[in-house]
Every structure is written in structure tokens, then in C-alpha cells.
Amino acid sequence: MKNDTPLNALLDVIDSLLGPGGCPWDQAQTPETLCDYIIEESFELVDCIRAGDSPGALEEIGDVLFLLLFATRLYEKKGAFSLSDVFKAEAAKMIRRHPHVFADLTLKNREELLRNWERIKRAEKKEGAGLYDSLPKGLPPLLKAYRIHSKAARVGFTWESDEDMKHALEKERMEFEMAVAAGDEARMAEEFGDYLFSLAEYGRRLGLKANSCLDDANKKFLGRFRGMEALAKERGLDIATLTLAEWNGLWGEVKGK
């Protein structure tokens, strides 16, 4: 085995799995069949990163890296490209997209940097390609909303000021409330979507990522709810029979801890 480096050692493992006497399951895989595993492991990695779990992040980075190298080897076996091609292409792309680091371009601020990044990306695409052609279809909706707004802002299509954005957000909220008052379910769903979409942009302008913020809020609620369940169990209470006042009492205790 040519395991003179940790990377080569891992590649040797993959080659053994795919080679004669290797694993039948691994040998039956294709880049397409690996897609769901890559997504799942990426979510597990994100969970560890957001939880501050360094040992977990180490393991999950390994799992994601293994799947990416595995997919690359499968493409290599088909004669499509090699791992070396991947490294060279990515290095060239990053150098090309950072002329303020690898060339003599001077940028005044972060906004100018992002606009220049978007210009370079558009120049790399096929002629006639749209701004959103490269937007992954499978992104979670809140993350997709953030990306949509971010790309629009990089070409100058956004509100001129945060104050303008706040007025637009309030307008969307009022339109939603009007739909609720009218009892029009289809319109309620549409206006609620518009309100969330605008809220994601307001957060982006303030440096907040809606998907990440909502994930933190979910975790906070779940942690507090588990705390209420623990209190109820300690006191011999059946959570299925608690009144709203009793729930609120438990909630106040957990929040106060």
C-alpha cells in the first residue's frame, strides 16, 4: 500500500473496497447512489459544528471527505476526471475568484468584494446563463431564500436602505394579516410565504442567516421542552393532562434556570 500520507492511506482503503475481493456494496455504488449519503453526512457535520462538538466534527468531516473521495474514484474509473483534476480545477478557480489576493485588484469593502465575486462567477458560466442557474434545487427553503436575496443584492437588486426594507417587511406582514382576516387560505399561504421571504432578506442585511437562526431557535425550544418534561416527571405530572396555565408555569421555571 502507498500510504505515505494520511490522504493516500484513505485512498488506499477506497481502492481496496472497490478492487478485487473488496466490498460488494461499495462496488455497486455510483456517484448518483452516493448523493443521499453525502447530504445526510453533511447535515450530521453541520449539527456537530453548530453544537461546538469538535470530536464529532472530526468524525463527520472524515465521513464527508470519505464520500467525496469515493465519488471521485468512481468518476475516475469511468474516465471522467481524477482527484488531481479536482484539486487543480479548484485551486485555479479560487485564484481566479480572488484577484484581490492573487493579483493587483484593490477592493474597498466587503460589498464590492461580493459584487466582484459575482461578476467573475457570471463570466465563468456559459453565455446566456442566468444569475440563478447554478442555485441548487435541493437547498432547504430558508437557505434558498437567503441565497436568492444574496445573489440579487450582488447585482444591485435590493432595497437601498434598511429602513426601506423595514417598510417593505411591514407591508408584507399587513398583507398577510389581511389575508388571515379574509379567511382566504390560498392567499394566506401565499402572503405568509412572501413575509418569510422578506424576513429572510431583512436578516441577511443585518448579517443574520435565517436558516441558522431558526435552527438555533428550534434547539432552544426543544431544550426547554425537555426541561419541562423532566420537571413534570419529577412531580408525577402527566403532560397529556396539563392545562395551558400549568404548561406556562413549567415554561417560566425552565426559562428562569
PyRosetta script that sets phi, psi and omega in degrees:
from pyrosetta import init, pose_from_sequence

init()
pose = pose_from_sequence("MKNDTPLNALLDVIDSLLGPGGCPWDQAQTPETLCDYIIEESFELVDCIRAGDSPGALEEIGDVLFLLLFATRLYEKKGAFSLSDVFKAEAAKMIRRHPHVFADLTLKNREELLRNWERIKRAEKKEGAGLYDSLPKGLPPLLKAYRIHSKAARVGFTWESDEDMKHALEKERMEFEMAVAAGDEARMAEEFGDYLFSLAEYGRRLGLKANSCLDDANKKFLGRFRGMEALAKERGLDIATLTLAEWNGLWGEVKGK")
pose.set_psi(1, 146.5)
pose.set_omega(1, -175.4)
pose.set_phi(2, -98.6)
pose.set_psi(2, 41.4)
pose.set_omega(2, -173.3)
pose.set_phi(3, -81.5)
pose.set_psi(3, 57.8)
pose.set_omega(3, 178.4)
pose.set_phi(4, -78.5)
pose.set_psi(4, -14.2)
pose.set_omega(4, 174.7)
pose.set_phi(5, -135.2)
pose.set_psi(5, 158.3)
pose.set_omega(5, 177.0)
pose.set_phi(6, -57.6)
pose.set_psi(6, -36.6)
pose.set_omega(6, 178.5)
pose.set_phi(7, -63.6)
pose.set_psi(7, -46.0)
pose.set_omega(7, 179.1)
pose.set_phi(8, -65.1)
pose.set_psi(8, -33.9)
pose.set_omega(8, 177.9)
pose.set_phi(9, -62.6)
pose.set_psi(9, -41.6)
pose.set_omega(9, 179.2)
pose.set_phi(10, -68.9)
pose.set_psi(10, -39.2)
pose.set_omega(10, 176.8)
pose.set_phi(11, -63.2)
pose.set_psi(11, -35.8)
pose.set_omega(11, 176.9)
pose.set_phi(12, -63.6)
pose.set_psi(12, -38.5)
pose.set_omega(12, 177.7)
pose.set_phi(13, -61.8)
pose.set_psi(13, -45.9)
pose.set_omega(13, 179.5)
pose.set_phi(14, -62.2)
pose.set_psi(14, -43.4)
pose.set_omega(14, 180.0)
pose.set_phi(15, -63.2)
pose.set_psi(15, -36.5)
pose.set_omega(15, 178.0)
pose.set_phi(16, -67.8)
pose.set_psi(16, -38.6)
pose.set_omega(16, 178.5)
pose.set_phi(17, -65.4)
pose.set_psi(17, -35.3)
pose.set_omega(17, -176.6)
pose.set_phi(18, -90.7)
pose.set_psi(18, -12.9)
pose.set_omega(18, -175.2)
pose.set_phi(19, -89.4)
pose.set_psi(19, -175.5)
pose.set_omega(19, 178.9)
pose.set_phi(20, -55.8)
pose.set_psi(20, 133.5)
pose.set_omega(20, -178.4)
pose.set_phi(21, 75.1)
pose.set_psi(21, 11.0)
pose.set_omega(21, -179.3)
pose.set_phi(22, -82.5)
pose.set_psi(22, -155.8)
pose.set_omega(22, -175.2)
pose.set_phi(23, -91.2)
pose.set_psi(23, 122.7)
pose.set_omega(23, 179.6)
pose.set_phi(24, -58.6)
pose.set_psi(24, -36.9)
pose.set_omega(24, -179.9)
pose.set_phi(25, -65.0)
pose.set_psi(25, -48.3)
pose.set_omega(25, 179.7)
pose.set_phi(26, -61.6)
pose.set_psi(26, -38.7)
pose.set_omega(26, -177.6)
pose.set_phi(27, -69.3)
pose.set_psi(27, -18.6)
pose.set_omega(27, 179.7)
pose.set_phi(28, -88.9)
pose.set_psi(28, -5.3)
pose.set_omega(28, -175.2)
pose.set_phi(29, -80.2)
pose.set_psi(29, 156.4)
pose.set_omega(29, 174.2)
pose.set_phi(30, -131.9)
pose.set_psi(30, 166.5)
pose.set_omega(30, 175.7)
pose.set_phi(31, -55.1)
pose.set_psi(31, -35.9)
pose.set_omega(31, -179.6)
pose.set_phi(32, -66.3)
pose.set_psi(32, -41.4)
pose.set_omega(32, -178.6)
pose.set_phi(33, -71.1)
pose.set_psi(33, -19.1)
pose.set_omega(33, 179.8)
pose.set_phi(34, -82.3)
pose.set_psi(34, -13.0)
pose.set_omega(34, -172.9)
pose.set_phi(35, -56.0)
pose.set_psi(35, -49.5)
pose.set_omega(35, -178.0)
pose.set_phi(36, -63.6)
pose.set_psi(36, -36.5)
pose.set_omega(36, 178.6)
pose.set_phi(37, -66.5)
pose.set_psi(37, -39.8)
pose.set_omega(37, 178.9)
pose.set_phi(38, -62.7)
pose.set_psi(38, -43.5)
pose.set_omega(38, 178.9)
pose.set_phi(39, -63.6)
pose.set_psi(39, -46.6)
pose.set_omega(39, -178.2)
pose.set_phi(40, -61.7)
pose.set_psi(40, -46.7)
pose.set_omega(40, -178.9)
pose.set_phi(41, -67.0)
pose.set_psi(41, -32.9)
pose.set_omega(41, 178.0)
pose.set_phi(42, -65.7)
pose.set_psi(42, -40.0)
pose.set_omega(42, 176.7)
pose.set_phi(43, -64.4)
pose.set_psi(43, -39.6)
pose.set_omega(43, 178.4)
pose.set_phi(44, -64.6)
pose.set_psi(44, -38.2)
pose.set_omega(44, 176.8)
pose.set_phi(45, -63.4)
pose.set_psi(45, -45.6)
pose.set_omega(45, 179.7)
pose.set_phi(46, -60.4)
pose.set_psi(46, -41.2)
pose.set_omega(46, 177.9)
pose.set_phi(47, -57.4)
pose.set_psi(47, -44.9)
pose.set_omega(47, -179.0)
pose.set_phi(48, -66.7)
pose.set_psi(48, -41.7)
pose.set_omega(48, -179.8)
pose.set_phi(49, -62.7)
pose.set_psi(49, -46.9)
pose.set_omega(49, -177.8)
pose.set_phi(50, -69.4)
pose.set_psi(50, -25.2)
pose.set_omega(50, 179.1)
pose.set_phi(51, -85.6)
pose.set_psi(51, -4.3)
pose.set_omega(51, -177.5)
pose.set_phi(52, 70.4)
pose.set_psi(52, 24.9)
pose.set_omega(52, -177.2)
pose.set_phi(53, -91.9)
pose.set_psi(53, 89.8)
pose.set_omega(53, -176.8)
pose.set_phi(54, -65.1)
pose.set_psi(54, -45.0)
pose.set_omega(54, 176.9)
pose.set_phi(55, -60.7)
pose.set_psi(55, -39.6)
pose.set_omega(55, 178.0)
pose.set_phi(56, -66.0)
pose.set_psi(56, -40.2)
pose.set_omega(56, 178.9)
pose.set_phi(57, -63.0)
pose.set_psi(57, -40.1)
pose.set_omega(57, 177.5)
pose.set_phi(58, -56.9)
pose.set_psi(58, -48.0)
pose.set_omega(58, -178.8)
pose.set_phi(59, -65.4)
pose.set_psi(59, -43.8)
pose.set_omega(59, -175.5)
pose.set_phi(60, -72.9)
pose.set_psi(60, -33.6)
pose.set_omega(60, 173.5)
pose.set_phi(61, -60.9)
pose.set_psi(61, -40.0)
pose.set_omega(61, 177.0)
pose.set_phi(62, -61.8)
pose.set_psi(62, -41.9)
pose.set_omega(62, -179.7)
pose.set_phi(63, -65.0)
pose.set_psi(63, -43.4)
pose.set_omega(63, 178.9)
pose.set_phi(64, -65.3)
pose.set_psi(64, -45.2)
pose.set_omega(64, 180.0)
pose.set_phi(65, -61.2)
pose.set_psi(65, -41.1)
pose.set_omega(65, 178.8)
pose.set_phi(66, -58.6)
pose.set_psi(66, -46.5)
pose.set_omega(66, -178.3)
pose.set_phi(67, -65.7)
pose.set_psi(67, -37.9)
pose.set_omega(67, 179.0)
pose.set_phi(68, -67.3)
pose.set_psi(68, -41.4)
pose.set_omega(68, 177.4)
pose.set_phi(69, -67.9)
pose.set_psi(69, -36.8)
pose.set_omega(69, 178.1)
pose.set_phi(70, -61.1)
pose.set_psi(70, -48.3)
pose.set_omega(70, 179.4)
pose.set_phi(71, -61.3)
pose.set_psi(71, -40.0)
pose.set_omega(71, 179.7)
pose.set_phi(72, -63.3)
pose.set_psi(72, -41.7)
pose.set_omega(72, 178.6)
pose.set_phi(73, -62.5)
pose.set_psi(73, -37.7)
pose.set_omega(73, 179.1)
pose.set_phi(74, -65.8)
pose.set_psi(74, -40.1)
pose.set_omega(74, 175.6)
pose.set_phi(75, -65.1)
pose.set_psi(75, -37.8)
pose.set_omega(75, 179.6)
pose.set_phi(76, -64.0)
pose.set_psi(76, -39.8)
pose.set_omega(76, 179.2)
pose.set_phi(77, -64.6)
pose.set_psi(77, -28.1)
pose.set_omega(77, 178.0)
pose.set_phi(78, -83.4)
pose.set_psi(78, -6.5)
pose.set_omega(78, -178.5)
pose.set_phi(79, 81.1)
pose.set_psi(79, 18.0)
pose.set_omega(79, -177.2)
pose.set_phi(80, -80.5)
pose.set_psi(80, -54.1)
pose.set_omega(80, 177.6)
pose.set_phi(81, -165.5)
pose.set_psi(81, 166.3)
pose.set_omega(81, -179.0)
pose.set_phi(82, -112.8)
pose.set_psi(82, 171.3)
pose.set_omega(82, 176.9)
pose.set_phi(83, -62.3)
pose.set_psi(83, -37.7)
pose.set_omega(83, 177.6)
pose.set_phi(84, -61.0)
pose.set_psi(84, -39.3)
pose.set_omega(84, 177.6)
pose.set_phi(85, -61.9)
pose.set_psi(85, -40.3)
pose.set_omega(85, 179.8)
pose.set_phi(86, -62.3)
pose.set_psi(86, -48.7)
pose.set_omega(86, -178.6)
pose.set_phi(87, -61.1)
pose.set_psi(87, -45.6)
pose.set_omega(87, -178.0)
pose.set_phi(88, -64.4)
pose.set_psi(88, -44.2)
pose.set_omega(88, -178.3)
pose.set_phi(89, -64.5)
pose.set_psi(89, -41.4)
pose.set_omega(89, -178.4)
pose.set_phi(90, -69.6)
pose.set_psi(90, -41.2)
pose.set_omega(90, 178.3)
pose.set_phi(91, -61.9)
pose.set_psi(91, -44.3)
pose.set_omega(91, -180.0)
pose.set_phi(92, -63.3)
pose.set_psi(92, -40.7)
pose.set_omega(92, -179.6)
pose.set_phi(93, -64.9)
pose.set_psi(93, -44.4)
pose.set_omega(93, -179.0)
pose.set_phi(94, -65.9)
pose.set_psi(94, -38.0)
pose.set_omega(94, 176.8)
pose.set_phi(95, -64.6)
pose.set_psi(95, -42.8)
pose.set_omega(95, -179.6)
pose.set_phi(96, -64.8)
pose.set_psi(96, -36.2)
pose.set_omega(96, -177.0)
pose.set_phi(97, -86.2)
pose.set_psi(97, -3.6)
pose.set_omega(97, 178.6)
pose.set_phi(98, -123.5)
pose.set_psi(98, 59.6)
pose.set_omega(98, 179.5)
pose.set_phi(99, -64.8)
pose.set_psi(99, -19.3)
pose.set_omega(99, 177.3)
pose.set_phi(100, -75.5)
pose.set_psi(100, -10.9)
pose.set_omega(100, 177.6)
pose.set_phi(101, -108.7)
pose.set_psi(101, -44.9)
pose.set_omega(101, -173.6)
pose.set_phi(102, -102.3)
pose.set_psi(102, -1.6)
pose.set_omega(102, 175.9)
pose.set_phi(103, -135.9)
pose.set_psi(103, -162.0)
pose.set_omega(103, -172.8)
pose.set_phi(104, -103.2)
pose.set_psi(104, 17.4)
pose.set_omega(104, 179.8)
pose.set_phi(105, -72.5)
pose.set_psi(105, 135.9)
pose.set_omega(105, 176.3)
pose.set_phi(106, -111.8)
pose.set_psi(106, 127.4)
pose.set_omega(106, 179.0)
pose.set_phi(107, -116.4)
pose.set_psi(107, 139.1)
pose.set_omega(107, -173.2)
pose.set_phi(108, -78.2)
pose.set_psi(108, -36.8)
pose.set_omega(108, -174.2)
pose.set_phi(109, -155.2)
pose.set_psi(109, 179.3)
pose.set_omega(109, -177.4)
pose.set_phi(110, -63.5)
pose.set_psi(110, -38.7)
pose.set_omega(110, -179.2)
pose.set_phi(111, -62.2)
pose.set_psi(111, -43.4)
pose.set_omega(111, 178.9)
pose.set_phi(112, -65.8)
pose.set_psi(112, -36.4)
pose.set_omega(112, 178.1)
pose.set_phi(113, -61.5)
pose.set_psi(113, -46.5)
pose.set_omega(113, -178.0)
pose.set_phi(114, -66.9)
pose.set_psi(114, -37.1)
pose.set_omega(114, 178.4)
pose.set_phi(115, -65.7)
pose.set_psi(115, -39.8)
pose.set_omega(115, 179.1)
pose.set_phi(116, -67.6)
pose.set_psi(116, -38.3)
pose.set_omega(116, 176.1)
pose.set_phi(117, -58.0)
pose.set_psi(117, -44.1)
pose.set_omega(117, -179.2)
pose.set_phi(118, -67.2)
pose.set_psi(118, -38.3)
pose.set_omega(118, 177.8)
pose.set_phi(119, -62.2)
pose.set_psi(119, -42.0)
pose.set_omega(119, 179.5)
pose.set_phi(120, -65.3)
pose.set_psi(120, -43.0)
pose.set_omega(120, 178.6)
pose.set_phi(121, -60.6)
pose.set_psi(121, -42.9)
pose.set_omega(121, 180.0)
pose.set_phi(122, -64.6)
pose.set_psi(122, -36.8)
pose.set_omega(122, 180.0)
pose.set_phi(123, -66.7)
pose.set_psi(123, -25.8)
pose.set_omega(123, -179.8)
pose.set_phi(124, -78.1)
pose.set_psi(124, -22.3)
pose.set_omega(124, -175.0)
pose.set_phi(125, -79.1)
pose.set_psi(125, 165.7)
pose.set_omega(125, 177.2)
pose.set_phi(126, -63.5)
pose.set_psi(126, 149.5)
pose.set_omega(126, 179.6)
pose.set_phi(127, -58.3)
pose.set_psi(127, 132.7)
pose.set_omega(127, 179.8)
pose.set_phi(128, 88.9)
pose.set_psi(128, -2.0)
pose.set_omega(128, 180.0)
pose.set_phi(129, -68.0)
pose.set_psi(129, 140.8)
pose.set_omega(129, 179.9)
pose.set_phi(130, -83.2)
pose.set_psi(130, 163.8)
pose.set_omega(130, -178.6)
pose.set_phi(131, -58.3)
pose.set_psi(131, -34.3)
pose.set_omega(131, -174.1)
pose.set_phi(132, -104.2)
pose.set_psi(132, 10.5)
pose.set_omega(132, -178.3)
pose.set_phi(133, -62.1)
pose.set_psi(133, -28.7)
pose.set_omega(133, -178.1)
pose.set_phi(134, -92.7)
pose.set_psi(134, 2.0)
pose.set_omega(134, -179.7)
pose.set_phi(135, -70.4)
pose.set_psi(135, 119.4)
pose.set_omega(135, -178.6)
pose.set_phi(136, -60.7)
pose.set_psi(136, 131.2)
pose.set_omega(136, -178.2)
pose.set_phi(137, -67.5)
pose.set_psi(137, -27.9)
pose.set_omega(137, -174.2)
pose.set_phi(138, -90.1)
pose.set_psi(138, 8.5)
pose.set_omega(138, 178.7)
pose.set_phi(139, -62.5)
pose.set_psi(139, 141.9)
pose.set_omega(139, 173.1)
pose.set_phi(140, -55.9)
pose.set_psi(140, 143.6)
pose.set_omega(140, -173.0)
pose.set_phi(141, -52.4)
pose.set_psi(141, -44.2)
pose.set_omega(141, -178.8)
pose.set_phi(142, -67.1)
pose.set_psi(142, -39.2)
pose.set_omega(142, 176.9)
pose.set_phi(143, -66.4)
pose.set_psi(143, -38.9)
pose.set_omega(143, 178.2)
pose.set_phi(144, -64.0)
pose.set_psi(144, -41.5)
pose.set_omega(144, 178.3)
pose.set_phi(145, -59.4)
pose.set_psi(145, -43.0)
pose.set_omega(145, 178.7)
pose.set_phi(146, -60.8)
pose.set_psi(146, -44.8)
pose.set_omega(146, -178.8)
pose.set_phi(147, -66.1)
pose.set_psi(147, -39.5)
pose.set_omega(147, 178.8)
pose.set_phi(148, -60.3)
pose.set_psi(148, -49.2)
pose.set_omega(148, 179.7)
pose.set_phi(149, -64.1)
pose.set_psi(149, -40.7)
pose.set_omega(149, -178.4)
pose.set_phi(150, -61.2)
pose.set_psi(150, -44.8)
pose.set_omega(150, 179.7)
pose.set_phi(151, -66.0)
pose.set_psi(151, -40.4)
pose.set_omega(151, 179.1)
pose.set_phi(152, -62.8)
pose.set_psi(152, -42.0)
pose.set_omega(152, -179.2)
pose.set_phi(153, -64.0)
pose.set_psi(153, -33.3)
pose.set_omega(153, -178.3)
pose.set_phi(154, -69.1)
pose.set_psi(154, -18.0)
pose.set_omega(154, 175.3)
pose.set_phi(155, -107.3)
pose.set_psi(155, 12.3)
pose.set_omega(155, 174.2)
pose.set_phi(156, 88.4)
pose.set_psi(156, 8.1)
pose.set_omega(156, -179.3)
pose.set_phi(157, -98.4)
pose.set_psi(157, 85.3)
pose.set_omega(157, 178.0)
pose.set_phi(158, -161.4)
pose.set_psi(158, 174.1)
pose.set_omega(158, 178.5)
pose.set_phi(159, -66.8)
pose.set_psi(159, 146.1)
pose.set_omega(159, -176.0)
pose.set_phi(160, -69.0)
pose.set_psi(160, -31.1)
pose.set_omega(160, -177.7)
pose.set_phi(161, -141.0)
pose.set_psi(161, 162.2)
pose.set_omega(161, 176.7)
pose.set_phi(162, -64.3)
pose.set_psi(162, -31.1)
pose.set_omega(162, 179.3)
pose.set_phi(163, -65.5)
pose.set_psi(163, -41.9)
pose.set_omega(163, 175.6)
pose.set_phi(164, -61.4)
pose.set_psi(164, -39.6)
pose.set_omega(164, 179.6)
pose.set_phi(165, -64.2)
pose.set_psi(165, -40.9)
pose.set_omega(165, 179.3)
pose.set_phi(166, -62.9)
pose.set_psi(166, -39.4)
pose.set_omega(166, 177.6)
pose.set_phi(167, -65.4)
pose.set_psi(167, -41.4)
pose.set_omega(167, 179.0)
pose.set_phi(168, -64.3)
pose.set_psi(168, -39.2)
pose.set_omega(168, 179.3)
pose.set_phi(169, -64.8)
pose.set_psi(169, -42.2)
pose.set_omega(169, 178.7)
pose.set_phi(170, -65.1)
pose.set_psi(170, -37.7)
pose.set_omega(170, 177.4)
pose.set_phi(171, -61.3)
pose.set_psi(171, -43.2)
pose.set_omega(171, 179.2)
pose.set_phi(172, -65.0)
pose.set_psi(172, -37.9)
pose.set_omega(172, 178.9)
pose.set_phi(173, -64.6)
pose.set_psi(173, -42.7)
pose.set_omega(173, -179.6)
pose.set_phi(174, -65.9)
pose.set_psi(174, -38.7)
pose.set_omega(174, 177.7)
pose.set_phi(175, -63.8)
pose.set_psi(175, -36.8)
pose.set_omega(175, 176.7)
pose.set_phi(176, -65.7)
pose.set_psi(176, -45.8)
pose.set_omega(176, -179.4)
pose.set_phi(177, -63.1)
pose.set_psi(177, -34.7)
pose.set_omega(177, 177.3)
pose.set_phi(178, -66.1)
pose.set_psi(178, -38.5)
pose.set_omega(178, 177.9)
pose.set_phi(179, -66.4)
pose.set_psi(179, -39.3)
pose.set_omega(179, 177.1)
pose.set_phi(180, -62.4)
pose.set_psi(180, -46.0)
pose.set_omega(180, -179.2)
pose.set_phi(181, -62.1)
pose.set_psi(181, -32.3)
pose.set_omega(181, -179.8)
pose.set_phi(182, -80.7)
pose.set_psi(182, -13.5)
pose.set_omega(182, -179.8)
pose.set_phi(183, 69.9)
pose.set_psi(183, 21.1)
pose.set_omega(183, -178.8)
pose.set_phi(184, -90.2)
pose.set_psi(184, 101.6)
pose.set_omega(184, -172.8)
pose.set_phi(185, -63.8)
pose.set_psi(185, -40.9)
pose.set_omega(185, 179.9)
pose.set_phi(186, -63.5)
pose.set_psi(186, -43.3)
pose.set_omega(186, 179.3)
pose.set_phi(187, -69.9)
pose.set_psi(187, -35.8)
pose.set_omega(187, 176.6)
pose.set_phi(188, -58.6)
pose.set_psi(188, -46.4)
pose.set_omega(188, -179.0)
pose.set_phi(189, -62.6)
pose.set_psi(189, -42.5)
pose.set_omega(189, -179.6)
pose.set_phi(190, -64.5)
pose.set_psi(190, -47.4)
pose.set_omega(190, -177.3)
pose.set_phi(191, -69.5)
pose.set_psi(191, -34.5)
pose.set_omega(191, 176.6)
pose.set_phi(192, -64.3)
pose.set_psi(192, -40.4)
pose.set_omega(192, 176.4)
pose.set_phi(193, -62.1)
pose.set_psi(193, -43.1)
pose.set_omega(193, 178.3)
pose.set_phi(194, -61.6)
pose.set_psi(194, -39.9)
pose.set_omega(194, -179.1)
pose.set_phi(195, -65.5)
pose.set_psi(195, -45.6)
pose.set_omega(195, 177.9)
pose.set_phi(196, -62.0)
pose.set_psi(196, -41.9)
pose.set_omega(196, -179.5)
pose.set_phi(197, -60.5)
pose.set_psi(197, -43.7)
pose.set_omega(197, 179.0)
pose.set_phi(198, -70.0)
pose.set_psi(198, -36.5)
pose.set_omega(198, 179.0)
pose.set_phi(199, -64.1)
pose.set_psi(199, -37.6)
pose.set_omega(199, 177.2)
pose.set_phi(200, -61.9)
pose.set_psi(200, -37.7)
pose.set_omega(200, 178.5)
pose.set_phi(201, -70.5)
pose.set_psi(201, -39.9)
pose.set_omega(201, 178.4)
pose.set_phi(202, -61.5)
pose.set_psi(202, -43.8)
pose.set_omega(202, 176.9)
pose.set_phi(203, -61.0)
pose.set_psi(203, -43.4)
pose.set_omega(203, -179.5)
pose.set_phi(204, -58.4)
pose.set_psi(204, -41.7)
pose.set_omega(204, -179.5)
pose.set_phi(205, -64.7)
pose.set_psi(205, -25.6)
pose.set_omega(205, 179.2)
pose.set_phi(206, -94.3)
pose.set_psi(206, 4.9)
pose.set_omega(206, 179.9)
pose.set_phi(207, 83.5)
pose.set_psi(207, 19.7)
pose.set_omega(207, -178.3)
pose.set_phi(208, -111.2)
pose.set_psi(208, 135.0)
pose.set_omega(208, 177.4)
pose.set_phi(209, -99.3)
pose.set_psi(209, 115.9)
pose.set_omega(209, -173.3)
pose.set_phi(210, -56.3)
pose.set_psi(210, -42.5)
pose.set_omega(210, -176.9)
pose.set_phi(211, -62.0)
pose.set_psi(211, -44.6)
pose.set_omega(211, -179.6)
pose.set_phi(212, -68.9)
pose.set_psi(212, -41.0)
pose.set_omega(212, 179.5)
pose.set_phi(213, -63.5)
pose.set_psi(213, -42.2)
pose.set_omega(213, 179.5)
pose.set_phi(214, -66.8)
pose.set_psi(214, -36.2)
pose.set_omega(214, 177.6)
pose.set_phi(215, -61.9)
pose.set_psi(215, -42.6)
pose.set_omega(215, 177.8)
pose.set_phi(216, -64.0)
pose.set_psi(216, -40.7)
pose.set_omega(216, 179.5)
pose.set_phi(217, -64.9)
pose.set_psi(217, -40.6)
pose.set_omega(217, 177.2)
pose.set_phi(218, -59.1)
pose.set_psi(218, -46.2)
pose.set_omega(218, -178.2)
pose.set_phi(219, -64.9)
pose.set_psi(219, -39.3)
pose.set_omega(219, 179.7)
pose.set_phi(220, -63.4)
pose.set_psi(220, -45.3)
pose.set_omega(220, 179.9)
pose.set_phi(221, -62.8)
pose.set_psi(221, -46.0)
pose.set_omega(221, -178.6)
pose.set_phi(222, -62.3)
pose.set_psi(222, -39.6)
pose.set_omega(222, 178.4)
pose.set_phi(223, -63.1)
pose.set_psi(223, -42.4)
pose.set_omega(223, 179.5)
pose.set_phi(224, -69.3)
pose.set_psi(224, -36.4)
pose.set_omega(224, 179.9)
pose.set_phi(225, -67.1)
pose.set_psi(225, -40.6)
pose.set_omega(225, 176.5)
pose.set_phi(226, -62.3)
pose.set_psi(226, -34.8)
pose.set_omega(226, 176.3)
pose.set_phi(227, -64.2)
pose.set_psi(227, -40.0)
pose.set_omega(227, 177.3)
pose.set_phi(228, -65.5)
pose.set_psi(228, -41.6)
pose.set_omega(228, 178.1)
pose.set_phi(229, -60.2)
pose.set_psi(229, -40.6)
pose.set_omega(229, -179.9)
pose.set_phi(230, -64.9)
pose.set_psi(230, -42.9)
pose.set_omega(230, 178.4)
pose.set_phi(231, -62.6)
pose.set_psi(231, -43.6)
pose.set_omega(231, 179.9)
pose.set_phi(232, -61.5)
pose.set_psi(232, -41.9)
pose.set_omega(232, -179.6)
pose.set_phi(233, -64.5)
pose.set_psi(233, -42.1)
pose.set_omega(233, 179.6)
pose.set_phi(234, -59.4)
pose.set_psi(234, -33.8)
pose.set_omega(234, -175.0)
pose.set_phi(235, -97.8)
pose.set_psi(235, 7.1)
pose.set_omega(235, 177.6)
pose.set_phi(236, 68.8)
pose.set_psi(236, 28.2)
pose.set_omega(236, -179.0)
pose.set_phi(237, -93.6)
pose.set_psi(237, 142.3)
pose.set_omega(237, 176.3)
pose.set_phi(238, -94.2)
pose.set_psi(238, 114.3)
pose.set_omega(238, -174.5)
pose.set_phi(239, -64.9)
pose.set_psi(239, -20.8)
pose.set_omega(239, 179.5)
pose.set_phi(240, -72.1)
pose.set_psi(240, -15.3)
pose.set_omega(240, -176.9)
pose.set_phi(241, -114.3)
pose.set_psi(241, 3.7)
pose.set_omega(241, -178.0)
pose.set_phi(242, -68.9)
pose.set_psi(242, 141.5)
pose.set_omega(242, 173.9)
pose.set_phi(243, -80.8)
pose.set_psi(243, 166.5)
pose.set_omega(243, 178.7)
pose.set_phi(244, -62.4)
pose.set_psi(244, -36.5)
pose.set_omega(244, 178.9)
pose.set_phi(245, -63.0)
pose.set_psi(245, -40.2)
pose.set_omega(245, 178.6)
pose.set_phi(246, -67.8)
pose.set_psi(246, -40.8)
pose.set_omega(246, 176.1)
pose.set_phi(247, -58.8)
pose.set_psi(247, -46.2)
pose.set_omega(247, -178.0)
pose.set_phi(248, -63.8)
pose.set_psi(248, -33.8)
pose.set_omega(248, 176.8)
pose.set_phi(249, -64.5)
pose.set_psi(249, -45.8)
pose.set_omega(249, 177.8)
pose.set_phi(250, -63.5)
pose.set_psi(250, -40.7)
pose.set_omega(250, -180.0)
pose.set_phi(251, -60.6)
pose.set_psi(251, -42.2)
pose.set_omega(251, 179.0)
pose.set_phi(252, -63.5)
pose.set_psi(252, -38.8)
pose.set_omega(252, 178.7)
pose.set_phi(253, -65.0)
pose.set_psi(253, -44.5)
pose.set_omega(253, -178.0)
pose.set_phi(254, -66.8)
pose.set_psi(254, -41.3)
pose.set_omega(254, 179.2)
pose.set_phi(255, -64.4)
pose.set_psi(255, -32.2)
pose.set_omega(255, -177.6)
pose.set_phi(256, -77.3)
pose.set_psi(256, -11.6)
pose.set_omega(256, -177.7)
pose.set_phi(257, -75.9)
pose.dump_pdb("model.pdb")
